[in-house]
Amino acid sequence: MTSITRTLTLSLGVAATAIFVAAFVMVIYLDLVRDRAMASCQAVTTILDRATVIDPVRGLSVRSTDDLDELRSGSPNVWYVVSYDGVMIEFGRERRPPLPFSLPYNGPIGRSLVKTLNQQSSFCLNIVQSGAFELVVMVGGAEVGIGDIAKAFVLRNRLDLLLMVVSFAAVVATGVFLSARFVARSIGRVTRLALAIEPTAPRASIPLDDVPVELKPLVSALNRAFHEIDAYVQTQRRFLGNAAHQLRTPLTLLRAKIEDVTEPGLKAELVRDLRRLTSLVSAMLDLARLQDHVIEKKPIDLAALTREVLADFSPSALDAGMELSLEQAEQGPIIVHGVEAAIRSALANLVSNALIHARGAGRIVADVGYASVAISDDGPGILASPEGKLVEPFQTGDAGKEGSGLGLSIVQEIMAAHGGTLTITSTPGRGTTACLRFPEALASTPGESKSRNVEAM
């Protein structure tokens, strides 16, 4: 994709070059309009000046140059006289008209047009000081074109033109630099405004008052896209929450009817299936609530909350033939800041996930440390999975096992909302550990990344 800065630089450079060329042509044209004869005089005397050589040993000479040869061939009536220190070189003497003075001529320094003795034509006279003597150049009958006049103009004013080109280039470069900086700062300001929008609240928009006029159509389109995305997301969230609410009533009735089943094997299987379905519905409802509400954090005793969650799952663990245990490295309350219902849901999801998927495990341990809690099992572990795959919705880590696949996704959302992390490590044949670390723990290890991390070993 083309860079805006590069395009701006090229555009300004081309425009500046065009302006400079146009100004140069205009100067030449005005010079011709003002006095074509004097402009031609300046051109031919410049050609002769460049061809004239004054050597201390060889004396005065007029060497052959491309410009002088072109002047001779293109002007059949041209004649010229060059004199210095009494030495005179003449070309086209037979075409030279009578002059109003004798040769060699010594006069005031300068360039002028002089009438011939018969007043029927004029010739160009240029006298310059060269060392101790004057170099006198007379030219008549010359026919010069616009190219010769332009070249003579450049040679005559080369220092002034060089200074003007350098100044013009400096002004253009400064303008390009400032324009590029302005464009970059404008885009950067809009980018910062866009990044300030919370991903969980796309209904916010970029204020148009802080946006340059050129970028307002783009920002307006972005705001419209944000609003449409937000409307779609809100619709999906409402549908998810409503569906979860609607499913709770039939699940309650189904649970009551399962109690009437007399066959133990069928009853146990129905209870297990109902537990999975209830977990799925609860997960959907928790996710909808988490996405729709702003979290208000309060001090929570993480150890006491973990103990309560384990107690809630004790009957389920007993049915599954597993042992639930709590290990706490530090005695007393372990305080973290967050929403109790959300953290409880996260812990419940991890324990439920272990009960459902860690088949063959004999023990599930909740290890509470400083602002962190790890749920570990001694089950078969999780098969190798790409990083981050396990916390995607509807990913269970094993296609052969049943489950909603929403639990870890919900836990990740909860921890992200609390500024914490979810880390999963698993060793096939030795079990899986899911660790929740809250901001208080992350602050004590500044070298550790705060980004969400999922690993499978």
GIKA-V318011 format. One record per residue. N is the residue number from 1. NEAR is the number of other ideal C-beta (glycine too) atoms within 10 Angstrom. Layout:
n = (N,N)
near = (NEAR,NEAR)
//
This chain:
n = (1,2,3,4,5,6,7,8,9,10,11,12,13,14,15,16,17,18,19,20,21,22,23,24,25,26,27,28,29,30,31,32,33,34,35,36,37,38,39,40,41,42,43,44,45,46,47,48,49,50,51,52,53,54,55,56,57,58,59,60,61,62,63,64,65,66,67,68,69,70,71,72,73,74,75,76,77,78,79,80,81,82,83,84,85,86,87,88,89,90,91,92,93,94,95,96,97,98,99,100,101,102,103,104,105,106,107,108,109,110,111,112,113,114,115,116,117,118,119,120,121,122,123,124,125,126,127,128,129,130,131,132,133,134,135,136,137,138,139,140,141,142,143,144,145,146,147,148,149,150,151,152,153,154,155,156,157,158,159,160,161,162,163,164,165,166,167,168,169,170,171,172,173,174,175,176,177,178,179,180,181,182,183,184,185,186,187,188,189,190,191,192,193,194,195,196,197,198,199,200,201,202,203,204,205,206,207,208,209,210,211,212,213,214,215,216,217,218,219,220,221,222,223,224,225,226,227,228,229,230,231,232,233,234,235,236,237,238,239,240,241,242,243,244,245,246,247,248,249,250,251,252,253,254,255,256,257,258,259,260,261,262,263,264,265,266,267,268,269,270,271,272,273,274,275,276,277,278,279,280,281,282,283,284,285,286,287,288,289,290,291,292,293,294,295,296,297,298,299,300,301,302,303,304,305,306,307,308,309,310,311,312,313,314,315,316,317,318,319,320,321,322,323,324,325,326,327,328,329,330,331,332,333,334,335,336,337,338,339,340,341,342,343,344,345,346,347,348,349,350,351,352,353,354,355,356,357,358,359,360,361,362,363,364,365,366,367,368,369,370,371,372,373,374,375,376,377,378,379,380,381,382,383,384,385,386,387,388,389,390,391,392,393,394,395,396,397,398,399,400,401,402,403,404,405,406,407,408,409,410,411,412,413,414,415,416,417,418,419,420,421,422,423,424,425,426,427,428,429,430,431,432,433,434,435,436,437,438,439,440,441,442,443,444,445,446,447,448,449,450,451,452,453,454,455,456,457)
near = (3,7,10,12,16,10,11,16,18,13,12,16,14,10,11,17,13,10,12,15,10,10,12,16,12,10,14,17,11,9,16,16,9,9,12,12,10,15,20,21,25,22,26,28,23,23,25,24,17,14,20,19,11,16,8,6,4,8,13,19,14,16,9,9,13,9,20,20,11,15,22,15,9,13,18,10,12,21,19,27,23,24,21,20,15,10,13,14,14,14,16,17,9,5,13,20,16,8,17,11,12,6,12,15,17,11,12,7,11,9,15,14,14,16,13,15,10,9,9,9,11,15,22,23,22,21,20,14,9,15,10,6,15,18,20,21,24,23,26,25,17,23,13,25,12,13,10,22,20,18,16,24,20,14,16,15,13,10,8,9,15,11,11,14,12,10,10,15,14,10,11,18,14,10,14,18,12,10,15,17,11,12,17,12,11,16,15,10,15,19,11,11,18,15,8,9,16,8,7,15,11,18,14,15,17,23,10,13,6,12,18,14,8,9,17,14,10,13,19,14,10,17,17,11,11,18,14,11,12,15,12,11,15,14,10,12,16,12,11,17,18,12,13,19,13,10,17,12,9,11,15,10,9,14,14,9,9,16,9,7,14,6,9,8,8,11,14,13,13,17,16,15,13,14,17,15,15,17,20,18,19,22,25,19,20,25,21,20,17,21,16,13,11,8,13,7,15,9,10,20,16,24,20,12,19,23,15,14,24,20,11,14,19,11,9,17,18,11,13,18,9,21,14,20,11,15,11,16,10,10,7,8,11,24,13,24,14,24,20,14,12,23,24,18,24,29,25,22,26,28,24,23,24,28,21,20,20,23,13,10,21,11,16,24,18,22,17,21,17,14,20,21,27,18,26,21,27,18,21,19,22,22,12,11,17,10,10,13,12,23,21,15,15,9,18,19,21,15,7,6,13,12,19,22,19,21,29,24,20,24,27,23,21,26,23,16,18,21,16,24,23,23,16,24,18,23,13,13,9,13,21,27,19,26,19,25,25,24,18,17,20,17,11,11,10,7,4,12,9,14,7,14,17,20,12,19,12)
//
